[in-house]
Amino acid sequence: MQMCQSLGRNILVIDKYFRMYFKNSLKQYGLNTAEGLCLLSFYEEDGRTQEQLIDMLHYDKGVMTRTMQSLEEKGMLSRMNHEEDSRSYLFYLTKKGLQQKPMILRILRKWNEEMLADIPDDTLSILEKNLADIAETVSQITPMEWEEKINE
């Protein structure tokens, strides 16, 4: 059990410091963490709904609504009617939003270089695979299943 507590704690510490680093790095470009993560998700696949982003980034609806509005106001995203679901919109990167990609990727690359510099490549490969496996496992569990596990 001690190892699991340590693993969870370490993941939380890494997440905390990554978010602080990302927030401070984006600030000079007039972006916040949620906006940076949203843009990053659009670089992977353009044309997403707000619900898809909520599921992917695990932000609540209010935060995501404010984030999408802010990115629209900054001219980085545009909103289009969703042809298949009239109750939702599809968001797309604008030219200005796409222009932020090199900066965001540079910030992420610098984080990785700093944090992973002392880890040998073979160890890093194993770590990446194991973390991907853990992420896959936890993402398969629904919120209701998590609630049941907590109450066991």
The 8 nearest C-alpha neighbors of each residue, nearest first, counted from 0:
[[1, 3, 2, 4, 5, 6, 7, 8],
 [0, 2, 4, 3, 5, 6, 7, 8],
 [1, 3, 5, 0, 4, 6, 7, 8],
 [4, 2, 6, 0, 5, 1, 7, 8],
 [5, 3, 1, 7, 2, 6, 8, 0],
 [4, 6, 2, 8, 3, 7, 9, 1],
 [7, 5, 3, 9, 8, 4, 2, 10],
 [8, 6, 10, 4, 9, 5, 3, 11],
 [7, 9, 5, 11, 10, 6, 4, 12],
 [8, 10, 12, 6, 11, 7, 5, 13],
 [9, 11, 7, 13, 8, 12, 14, 6],
 [10, 12, 14, 8, 9, 13, 15, 7],
 [11, 13, 9, 15, 14, 10, 8, 16],
 [14, 12, 10, 16, 15, 11, 17, 9],
 [13, 15, 11, 17, 12, 16, 18, 10],
 [16, 14, 12, 18, 13, 17, 11, 19],
 [15, 17, 19, 13, 18, 14, 20, 12],
 [18, 16, 20, 14, 19, 15, 21, 13],
 [17, 19, 21, 15, 16, 20, 22, 14],
 [18, 20, 16, 22, 17, 21, 23, 15],
 [19, 21, 17, 23, 18, 22, 24, 16],
 [22, 20, 18, 24, 23, 19, 17, 25],
 [23, 21, 32, 19, 25, 20, 24, 31],
 [22, 24, 26, 20, 21, 25, 19, 27],
 [25, 23, 21, 22, 26, 20, 27, 106],
 [26, 24, 30, 22, 28, 27, 23, 31],
 [25, 27, 29, 23, 28, 30, 24, 22],
 [26, 28, 25, 29, 24, 23, 30, 22],
 [29, 27, 26, 25, 30, 24, 31, 99],
 [28, 30, 26, 27, 25, 31, 73, 34],
 [31, 29, 25, 26, 28, 34, 35, 32],
 [30, 32, 34, 33, 22, 25, 26, 35],
 [31, 33, 22, 35, 34, 36, 21, 30],
 [34, 32, 36, 35, 31, 37, 66, 63],
 [35, 33, 37, 31, 32, 36, 66, 30],
 [34, 36, 32, 38, 37, 33, 39, 31],
 [35, 37, 39, 33, 38, 34, 32, 40],
 [38, 36, 34, 40, 39, 35, 33, 41],
 [37, 39, 41, 35, 40, 36, 34, 42],
 [38, 40, 36, 42, 37, 41, 35, 43],
 [39, 41, 37, 43, 42, 38, 36, 44],
 [42, 40, 45, 44, 38, 43, 39, 37],
 [41, 43, 39, 40, 44, 38, 45, 100],
 [42, 44, 41, 40, 39, 45, 38, 46],
 [45, 43, 41, 42, 40, 46, 47, 39],
 [44, 46, 41, 91, 47, 42, 92, 43],
 [47, 45, 91, 90, 89, 44, 48, 41],
 [48, 46, 89, 90, 45, 51, 49, 52],
 [49, 47, 89, 51, 50, 88, 90, 52],
 [48, 50, 52, 51, 53, 47, 63, 88],
 [51, 49, 53, 48, 52, 54, 60, 47],
 [50, 52, 54, 48, 49, 53, 55, 47],
 [51, 53, 55, 49, 50, 54, 56, 48],
 [54, 52, 50, 57, 58, 56, 51, 55],
 [55, 53, 51, 52, 57, 56, 50, 58],
 [54, 56, 52, 53, 57, 51, 40, 58],
 [55, 57, 53, 58, 52, 54, 36, 37],
 [58, 56, 53, 54, 55, 59, 52, 60],
 [59, 57, 53, 56, 63, 62, 60, 54],
 [60, 58, 62, 61, 63, 53, 57, 64],
 [59, 61, 63, 62, 64, 58, 53, 50],
 [62, 60, 64, 63, 59, 65, 58, 66],
 [63, 61, 65, 64, 59, 60, 66, 58],
 [62, 64, 66, 60, 61, 65, 67, 58],
 [63, 65, 61, 67, 66, 62, 60, 68],
 [66, 64, 68, 62, 63, 67, 69, 61],
 [67, 65, 63, 69, 64, 68, 34, 62],
 [66, 68, 70, 64, 69, 65, 63, 71],
 [69, 67, 71, 65, 66, 70, 72, 64],
 [68, 70, 72, 66, 71, 67, 65, 73],
 [69, 71, 73, 67, 75, 72, 68, 76],
 [70, 72, 76, 74, 68, 69, 73, 75],
 [73, 71, 69, 74, 70, 68, 75, 76],
 [74, 72, 70, 71, 75, 69, 76, 68],
 [73, 75, 71, 72, 76, 70, 95, 93],
 [96, 76, 74, 95, 93, 70, 73, 71],
 [77, 75, 92, 71, 93, 91, 70, 74],
 [76, 78, 91, 90, 71, 93, 92, 79],
 [77, 79, 90, 89, 88, 91, 76, 80],
 [80, 78, 89, 88, 90, 81, 77, 91],
 [79, 81, 88, 82, 89, 85, 87, 78],
 [80, 82, 88, 84, 89, 83, 85, 87],
 [81, 83, 84, 80, 85, 88, 79, 89],
 [82, 84, 81, 85, 87, 80, 86, 88],
 [85, 83, 81, 86, 82, 87, 88, 80],
 [84, 86, 87, 81, 82, 83, 80, 88],
 [87, 85, 84, 88, 81, 80, 83, 82],
 [88, 86, 85, 81, 84, 80, 48, 89],
 [89, 87, 81, 80, 79, 48, 78, 90],
 [88, 90, 48, 79, 47, 46, 81, 78],
 [91, 89, 78, 46, 47, 77, 48, 79],
 [92, 90, 46, 77, 76, 45, 93, 78],
 [93, 91, 76, 96, 75, 97, 77, 45],
 [92, 94, 96, 75, 76, 95, 97, 77],
 [93, 95, 97, 96, 98, 92, 75, 74],
 [94, 96, 98, 75, 93, 97, 74, 99],
 [97, 75, 95, 93, 92, 98, 94, 99],
 [96, 98, 94, 99, 95, 100, 92, 93],
 [97, 99, 95, 96, 100, 94, 101, 102],
 [100, 98, 97, 102, 96, 101, 103, 95],
 [99, 101, 103, 102, 98, 97, 104, 42],
 [102, 100, 104, 103, 99, 105, 98, 97],
 [101, 103, 105, 100, 99, 104, 106, 98],
 [104, 102, 106, 100, 105, 101, 99, 107],
 [103, 105, 107, 101, 106, 102, 108, 100],
 [104, 106, 108, 102, 103, 107, 101, 109],
 [107, 105, 103, 109, 104, 108, 102, 110],
 [108, 106, 104, 110, 109, 105, 111, 103],
 [107, 109, 105, 111, 110, 106, 104, 112],
 [108, 110, 112, 106, 107, 111, 105, 113],
 [111, 109, 107, 113, 108, 112, 114, 106],
 [112, 110, 108, 114, 109, 113, 115, 107],
 [111, 113, 109, 116, 110, 115, 114, 108],
 [114, 112, 110, 111, 116, 115, 109, 117],
 [113, 115, 111, 112, 116, 110, 117, 109],
 [114, 116, 118, 112, 111, 117, 113, 123],
 [115, 117, 112, 113, 118, 114, 111, 119],
 [118, 116, 115, 119, 114, 113, 112, 120],
 [117, 119, 115, 116, 123, 120, 122, 121],
 [120, 118, 122, 121, 123, 117, 116, 115],
 [121, 119, 123, 122, 124, 118, 125, 115],
 [120, 122, 124, 123, 119, 125, 118, 126],
 [123, 121, 125, 119, 124, 120, 126, 118],
 [122, 124, 120, 126, 121, 125, 127, 119],
 [125, 123, 121, 127, 126, 122, 120, 128],
 [124, 126, 128, 122, 123, 127, 129, 121],
 [125, 127, 123, 129, 124, 128, 130, 122],
 [128, 126, 124, 130, 125, 129, 123, 131],
 [129, 127, 131, 125, 126, 130, 132, 124],
 [128, 130, 132, 126, 131, 127, 125, 133],
 [129, 131, 133, 127, 132, 128, 126, 134],
 [130, 132, 134, 128, 129, 133, 127, 135],
 [133, 131, 129, 135, 130, 134, 128, 136],
 [132, 134, 130, 136, 135, 131, 129, 137],
 [135, 133, 131, 137, 132, 136, 138, 130],
 [136, 134, 132, 138, 133, 137, 131, 139],
 [137, 135, 133, 139, 134, 138, 132, 140],
 [138, 136, 134, 139, 140, 135, 133, 141],
 [137, 139, 135, 140, 136, 134, 141, 133],
 [138, 140, 137, 136, 135, 141, 134, 144],
 [141, 139, 138, 137, 144, 145, 142, 136],
 [140, 142, 144, 143, 145, 139, 138, 137],
 [141, 143, 145, 144, 146, 140, 147, 138],
 [144, 142, 146, 141, 145, 147, 140, 148],
 [143, 145, 147, 141, 146, 142, 140, 148],
 [146, 144, 142, 148, 143, 147, 149, 141],
 [145, 147, 143, 149, 144, 148, 142, 150],
 [148, 146, 144, 150, 145, 149, 151, 143],
 [149, 147, 145, 151, 150, 146, 144, 143],
 [150, 148, 146, 147, 151, 145, 144, 143],
 [149, 151, 147, 148, 146, 145, 144, 143],
 [150, 148, 149, 147, 146, 145, 144, 143]]
